[in-house]
Amino acid sequence: MGRNTRKRRTSPVTKALAGAAALALGGGGLVWANFYASAHEPGPSQHRTRAAGAQIATIKCPDVGQRLRNVPRGARAGVDRELARLDQQITEAYARLASTRQAQSGDPDFVRNAILGPLKSQRSAALERIGTDIRRVGGTAPKGLGRFAGCKGMGAGRPDGNGGGQNGGGQNGGGQNPGDNGNGNGAAGPVAGDFVDITTVEPGAGGLPNGLAADGDSGSTGSFTTRCGVNENNLFNSDNIIVAPGVDNGAHHTHDYVGNQGNTAFASDQDLAGAATSCRNQGDRSTYYWPVLRLQDGTAEFDAGDLGGGAEGNVGKILKAREAEIRFVGNKRGDVVAMPKFLRIITGDAKAFTNGLANANTAWSCTGFEDRRLTDKYPICPDGSQVVRTANFQSCWDGRNIDSANHRDHVAFVRPDGSCPNGFQAIPQLQIRLVYDVPAPAVRNGRVRNPYAVDGFPEQLHKPVTDHNDFINVMDEELMDEVVRCVNSGADCD
């Protein structure tokens, strides 16, 4: 299926991740090293060592990008490159973790000495360069930046590290061995415990404080729907123009794109403004993008050997949405104001499994069951029902900035009563609803066959809580004024 916007270069990351793959399946998927691999039958003491080592499923590092608040504009390009380097370092370290399970089984200090120690040294150097970039333009680097260099091992349980599952508890094998899931992706997941039968979830269950719907039956009650297709043009890449501008493969996973057709890490605002669009209304050149959903069935996709794809554990058939509903709605407390052109918004957190739920904004469900939403589980839908991904974006704007150093501080979610934080004003809320035809995975005896999963950073183990969505407003002023008019007047425009 489809194409990348350019061929990914071979790099040390590719080699490291290729080393983590034990063998290639006939269908092109990768089998990651088994967590419990051993050259011989262990004795009692080795059983204890292996049990301890198996608790380390992935690597948890402080998310430096979320902690940077006051980066001078002149330093942001350099800082963004170093933040991307930190992501690359974690990717390489995770590959070593996944490929050295046998060594870990015989040495309880292996992970600390051979993986986490070198990673800390690499991160320390990158953090020092961040400080240098900020000081070079006259800024003040955050004090104690070096304290974010250290990382630690993390289990495969909940995002808060307590095990089990948020929606549905430990149903369907929550304690499954991550290296023995039978899905052709080994330790990279997902595992049986990441799935739940939607019919067993109570109505009204799920949901996070982030991502509240801003609209209601009062205030600005209108809506504006923009129709931009479901990526019929097969535009895919693993860039992230918002978080890692100018960095090839900055996302480490593949995105679907609708709307703007010029979206790469190297596109300027002027490039976006002049690009073609898949939206019916040619005044909407906004870019709407999200990580692809894949069926891990052994299919060799176009990116099976590429960074962002199979070379980083994102394997299997890309499932294109059958529906992509993109609409803007109002605010239950009053009128909204126009979004500024080139406003950037990220909703959700691609690293929510290791970061925790502070910025998570996931809502998984099934058609016919959308009164129950899952945050850290993928739904298994009954026959005739489709998988649904929903994202409600931040709809409060600081009135000044189109972006911020951590890409979050310039926008905010509405409060439960629909009001915006002090100093913020309401803008139209972007709501995206994606519907997929997904074959139901088979979960038996704590194992899952042919699971589906959202693309993600390798160390995030394809957890559903890492789902996220991105938007850059590139509507022309006339169209944005029409959006605001429709929303504030109570009209439903299409």
C-alpha positions in Angstrom: 0.0 0.0 0.0 1.0 3.6 -0.7 4.3 5.2 -0.3 6.5 7.2 1.9 7.3 10.8 0.8 10.9 9.8 0.5 13.2 6.8 1.1 14.5 6.5 4.6 18.3 6.4 5.0 20.1 3.6 6.6 21.4 4.7 10.0 22.8 3.3 13.3 19.2 3.1 14.5 18.3 0.8 11.6 21.2 -1.5 12.4 20.5 -1.5 16.1 16.9 -2.4 15.6 17.7 -5.0 13.0 19.9 -6.6 15.6 16.9 -6.8 17.9 14.9 -8.7 15.5 15.4 -12.4 15.9 14.2 -13.4 12.5 11.9 -12.3 9.7 8.5 -14.0 9.0 7.5 -15.0 5.6 5.0 -12.1 5.6 7.7 -9.6 6.4 7.0 -9.0 10.1 9.7 -9.0 12.7 10.0 -11.2 15.7 11.6 -9.4 18.6 13.9 -11.3 21.0 12.0 -13.3 23.6 12.0 -11.9 27.1 12.7 -15.3 28.5 15.3 -16.6 26.1 17.9 -18.9 27.6 20.5 -21.2 26.2 19.8 -24.0 28.7 17.3 -25.0 31.4 17.9 -22.8 34.4 18.4 -23.8 38.0 16.5 -22.3 40.9 18.8 -19.2 41.2 18.6 -18.6 37.4 14.8 -18.8 37.7 15.0 -15.9 40.2 17.3 -13.9 37.9 15.1 -14.4 34.9 12.0 -13.5 36.8 13.6 -10.2 37.9 14.9 -9.5 34.5 11.6 -10.1 32.8 10.0 -7.3 34.8 12.0 -4.8 32.6 9.8 -4.6 29.5 10.9 -1.2 28.3 12.8 2.0 29.2 11.3 5.0 30.9 13.1 8.3 30.5 12.1 11.8 31.6 10.4 13.5 28.7 12.6 16.6 28.5 10.5 18.2 25.8 7.6 18.5 28.1 9.7 20.2 30.7 11.1 23.0 28.5 8.9 26.1 28.9 11.0 29.1 28.0 13.1 28.4 25.0 14.0 31.5 23.0 12.7 31.4 19.5 16.2 31.6 18.1 17.2 28.5 20.0 14.2 26.3 19.1 15.6 24.7 15.9 18.7 23.5 17.7 16.8 22.4 20.8 14.3 20.5 18.6 17.2 18.6 17.0 18.6 17.6 20.3 15.2 16.5 21.6 14.9 14.3 18.5 18.4 13.0 19.3 17.1 12.0 22.7 14.3 10.1 21.1 16.8 8.3 18.8 19.0 7.4 21.8 16.0 5.8 23.6 15.1 3.9 20.4 18.6 2.5 20.2 18.7 1.6 23.9 15.3 -0.2 23.6 16.6 -2.2 20.7 19.6 -3.3 22.8 17.2 -4.2 25.7 15.1 -6.3 23.4 18.0 -8.1 21.8 20.0 -9.0 24.9 17.5 -11.0 27.0 19.7 -14.0 27.2 22.6 -11.9 28.6 20.2 -10.2 31.1 19.0 -13.6 32.3 22.5 -14.4 33.6 23.5 -11.0 34.9 21.1 -9.0 37.1 23.2 -5.9 36.6 23.4 -6.2 32.8 20.6 -3.6 32.0 22.0 -1.0 34.4 25.6 -1.4 33.3 25.3 -2.2 29.5 22.2 -0.2 28.6 21.0 2.4 31.1 24.5 3.6 32.0 25.6 4.4 28.4 22.2 5.9 27.7 22.6 8.3 30.6 26.0 9.4 29.3 24.5 10.0 25.8 21.6 12.0 27.3 23.8 14.1 29.5 25.7 15.3 26.4 22.5 16.1 24.6 21.1 18.0 27.6 24.3 20.0 27.8 24.0 20.9 24.1 20.4 22.0 24.8 21.7 24.4 27.5 24.3 25.7 25.2 21.8 26.4 22.4 19.6 28.4 24.8 22.5 30.4 26.2 24.0 31.1 22.8 21.0 33.3 22.0 21.0 35.0 25.3 18.5 32.8 27.1 18.7 31.2 30.5 18.9 27.5 30.4 16.8 25.6 33.0 18.7 24.9 36.2 19.5 21.3 36.8 18.7 20.1 33.3 21.2 17.3 33.8 19.0 15.6 36.4 16.8 14.4 33.5 19.6 12.3 32.0 18.9 9.1 34.0 16.5 6.5 32.8 15.1 3.3 34.4 13.6 0.0 33.5 9.8 -0.3 33.4 7.4 -3.2 33.4 4.6 -3.9 30.9 1.7 -3.0 33.1 -0.4 0.2 33.3 1.1 3.6 32.3 1.4 4.4 36.0 3.4 1.2 36.5 0.9 -0.5 38.8 0.1 -3.4 36.4 -3.3 -4.6 35.4 -5.5 -2.4 33.2 -7.6 0.7 33.5 -10.6 -0.3 31.5 -11.5 -3.9 32.1 -8.7 -4.6 34.7 -6.5 -7.6 33.8 -9.0 -9.2 31.5 -7.8 -11.4 28.6 -4.4 -12.2 30.0 -3.1 -9.0 31.5 0.0 -10.8 32.8 1.0 -12.2 29.4 4.7 -12.6 28.6 5.4 -9.7 26.3 7.9 -11.8 24.3 5.5 -14.7 23.7 2.5 -13.1 22.2 2.4 -15.0 18.9 1.7 -11.9 16.9 5.0 -11.8 14.9 6.1 -8.7 16.8 7.4 -10.3 20.0 8.3 -7.9 22.8 7.2 -4.9 20.8 3.6 -5.8 21.6 0.7 -5.5 21.8 -0.2 -8.3 24.2 -3.4 -10.0 25.1 -3.9 -7.8 28.1 -4.1 -4.8 25.9 -7.5 -5.9 24.5 -11.0 -6.1 26.0 -14.3 -7.2 24.7 -16.3 -4.0 24.4 -19.5 -5.8 25.3 -18.1 -6.4 28.8 -17.4 -2.7 29.5 -20.0 -0.8 31.4 -21.8 2.1 29.6 -20.3 5.4 30.7 -16.9 3.8 31.5 -13.6 5.2 30.5 -12.6 8.7 29.5 -9.9 11.0 30.7 -10.1 14.6 32.0 -8.3 15.7 28.9 -10.3 15.9 25.7 -13.7 16.9 27.0 -16.2 17.9 24.3 -16.4 21.7 24.5 -19.8 22.0 22.8 -23.2 21.7 24.5 -26.8 22.9 24.3 -25.8 26.4 25.2 -23.2 29.0 24.2 -22.0 28.6 20.6 -23.9 25.5 19.4 -23.1 25.4 15.7 -20.6 23.2 13.8 -18.5 23.2 10.7 -17.6 19.9 9.0 -14.7 19.8 6.5 -14.4 16.8 4.2 -10.8 15.8 3.4 -11.1 12.1 2.7 -9.3 9.1 4.3 -5.8 9.5 2.8 -6.9 8.2 -0.7 -3.6 9.7 -1.9 -1.6 7.3 0.2 0.5 10.1 1.8 2.5 8.6 4.6 5.7 9.4 6.4 7.3 9.1 9.8 8.1 12.8 10.2 6.6 15.2 12.8 6.7 18.7 11.5 5.4 20.1 14.9 7.7 18.3 17.4 10.7 17.6 15.2 10.8 20.1 12.3 13.8 19.5 10.0 14.4 16.0 11.4 14.0 13.0 9.2 11.9 10.2 10.9 11.3 12.4 13.9 8.2 10.5 14.9 9.7 7.0 14.7 6.3 5.8 13.5 4.2 6.2 10.3 1.4 8.8 10.0 -1.7 9.0 7.9 -2.2 12.5 6.4 -5.4 14.2 5.2 -5.8 17.8 4.1 -2.4 19.3 3.3 -0.3 17.3 0.8 3.0 19.0 1.4 3.5 17.9 5.0 7.0 16.8 5.7 9.4 17.7 8.4 11.1 20.1 6.1 8.0 22.1 5.0 7.9 25.8 6.0 4.6 27.6 6.7 4.9 29.1 3.2 5.3 25.6 1.8 2.1 24.5 3.6 0.2 27.5 2.4 1.1 26.8 -1.2 0.5 23.0 -1.2 -2.4 21.1 -2.6 -5.1 19.8 -0.3 -7.3 16.7 -0.2 -10.1 18.7 1.3 -13.2 19.5 -0.8 -13.0 23.1 0.2 -9.8 24.2 -1.3 -9.6 27.0 1.2 -8.7 24.4 3.8 -5.1 23.5 3.5 -4.8 22.5 7.1 -2.9 19.3 7.9 -4.6 16.7 10.0 -2.5 13.6 10.8 -2.4 10.6 13.2 -0.4 7.4 13.6 -1.6 4.6 11.3 -3.5 1.6 12.6 -2.0 -1.8 11.6 -3.2 -5.3 11.6 -0.2 -7.4 12.7 -0.8 -10.3 10.3 2.6 -10.6 8.7 1.9 -8.4 5.7 5.0 -6.8 4.3 3.9 -3.2 3.9 5.7 -0.6 1.7 7.6 0.5 4.9 8.5 -3.0 6.1 12.2 -2.2 6.0 12.1 1.5 6.7 12.6 3.6 9.8 9.3 4.5 11.2 8.0 1.2 9.9 9.2 -2.4 10.2 12.7 -1.4 11.1 11.3 0.1 14.3 8.8 -2.6 15.2 5.8 -1.0 13.4 4.8 -4.1 11.4 1.8 -5.4 9.4 -0.9 -4.2 7.2 -1.9 -0.5 7.4 -5.6 -0.2 7.9 -7.0 2.9 6.3 -10.0 4.5 8.0 -13.3 3.9 6.2 -14.6 7.2 7.6 -12.7 10.3 8.8 -15.1 12.8 10.3 -13.4 16.2 10.9 -15.6 18.9 12.5 -15.3 22.1 14.4 -17.7 22.8 17.2 -18.4 25.7 19.7 -18.1 26.3 23.4 -20.9 25.8 25.9 -20.1 29.1 27.7 -20.2 31.5 24.7 -18.8 32.6 21.4 -15.5 31.4 19.9 -12.8 33.5 18.2 -10.9 32.6 15.0 -7.9 30.4 15.2 -4.7 32.1 14.0 -3.2 30.8 10.8 -0.5 28.1 11.3 -1.7 27.4 14.9 -0.3 24.0 15.9 -2.1 21.6 18.3 -1.1 18.2 19.5 -3.6 16.2 21.5 -2.7 13.1 23.3 0.8 11.8 24.1 2.8 9.4 21.9 4.8 8.5 25.1 1.9 8.2 27.5 2.9 4.6 28.5 6.2 5.7 30.0 5.1 9.4 30.7 1.9 8.6 32.5 -1.6 10.0 31.8 -1.0 13.8 32.3 -1.3 14.5 28.6 -3.0 11.3 27.5 -6.1 11.8 25.4 -7.3 8.5 24.1 -10.8 7.3 23.3 -11.2 3.8 21.7 -14.7 2.3 21.1 -16.9 0.5 18.7 -19.8 1.6 16.6 -23.0 0.9 18.5 -21.1 1.1 21.8 -19.8 4.7 21.8 -21.3 5.3 25.2 -18.3 3.5 26.6 -14.7 4.6 25.8 -11.5 2.9 26.5 -8.2 4.7 27.3 -5.6 1.9 27.9 -7.3 -0.9 26.0 -8.0 -1.7 22.4 -11.7 -2.8 21.9 -12.7 -6.2 20.5 -15.8 -5.3 18.6 -18.7 -7.8 17.9 -19.6 -8.8 14.4 -21.0 -5.9 12.4 -19.3 -3.3 14.6 -16.3 -1.2 13.7 -13.4 0.2 15.7 -13.7 3.9 16.5 -10.9 6.4 17.5 -12.0 9.8 18.7 -10.0 12.9 19.5 -11.3 16.1 21.0 -8.7 18.8 20.8 -7.7 21.6 23.1 -10.1 24.6 22.4 -8.6 27.4 24.5 -5.9 29.6 23.1 -3.6 32.0 24.8 -4.4 34.7 22.2 -0.8 35.3 21.2 1.2 32.2 20.1 0.8 29.7 17.4 3.1 27.3 19.2 5.1 27.0 22.4 8.4 25.4 23.4 6.8 22.2 24.6 4.0 22.5 22.0 1.3 22.5 24.7 1.4 25.7 26.8 -0.2 28.0 24.1 -3.4 25.9 24.2 -5.5 24.3 26.9 -8.5 22.1 27.3 -11.8 23.5 28.5 -12.8 22.9 32.1 -15.7 20.7 32.9 -18.1 23.7 32.9 -16.8 24.7 29.4 -14.8 27.7 30.6 -11.2 28.4 29.6 -8.3 29.0 32.0 -7.6 32.6 32.9 -6.0 34.5 30.1 -7.2 32.0 27.4 -10.1 32.4 25.0 -12.3 29.9 23.3 -11.6 28.8 19.7 -13.5 26.3 17.6 -12.9 22.8 19.0 -11.5 20.3 16.4 -13.1 16.9 16.9 -11.9 13.9 14.8 -13.7 10.6 14.6 -12.1 7.7 12.7 -13.9 4.5 11.9 -12.1 1.3 10.9 -13.0 -2.2 9.7 -10.8 -4.4 11.8 -10.9 -8.2 12.0 -11.4 -9.1 15.6 -8.2 -10.4 17.3 -8.4 -13.9 18.8 -7.4 -14.0 22.5 -7.0 -17.4 24.0 -5.1 -18.7 27.0 -3.4 -15.3 27.5 -2.2 -15.0 23.9 -3.4 -12.8 21.1 -3.4 -13.7 17.4 -3.6 -11.2 14.6 -3.9 -8.2 16.9 -4.2 -4.6 15.6 -2.3 -1.7 17.1 -1.5 2.0 16.6 2.0 2.8 15.4 4.3 4.3 18.0 7.8 4.8 19.4 9.3 1.3 19.8 9.7 1.6 23.6 6.0 2.4 24.0 5.1 -1.3 23.2 2.2 -0.3 21.0 0.0 0.5 24.0 -3.4 2.0 23.1 -2.9 4.9 25.6 -0.2 6.3 23.3 -2.7 7.3 20.5 -2.5 10.9 19.6 -3.5 13.4 16.9 -1.9 16.5 15.3 -3.3 19.6 13.5 -1.9 22.7 11.9 -4.5 25.3 10.8 -3.9 26.4 7.2 -7.4 27.6 6.4 -7.5 30.9 4.6 -9.0 33.8 6.6 -12.2 33.8 4.7 -12.9 30.1 5.5 -11.9 30.5 9.1 -14.3 33.4 9.4 -17.0 31.1 8.0 -16.2 28.4 10.6 -16.6 31.0 13.4 -19.8 32.4 11.9 -21.4 28.9 11.6 -20.3 27.9 15.1 -21.4 31.1 16.8 -24.7 31.4 15.0 -25.8 27.8 15.8 -25.7 26.7 12.2 -24.5 23.2 11.1 -22.4 23.9 8.0 -20.8 21.3 5.7 
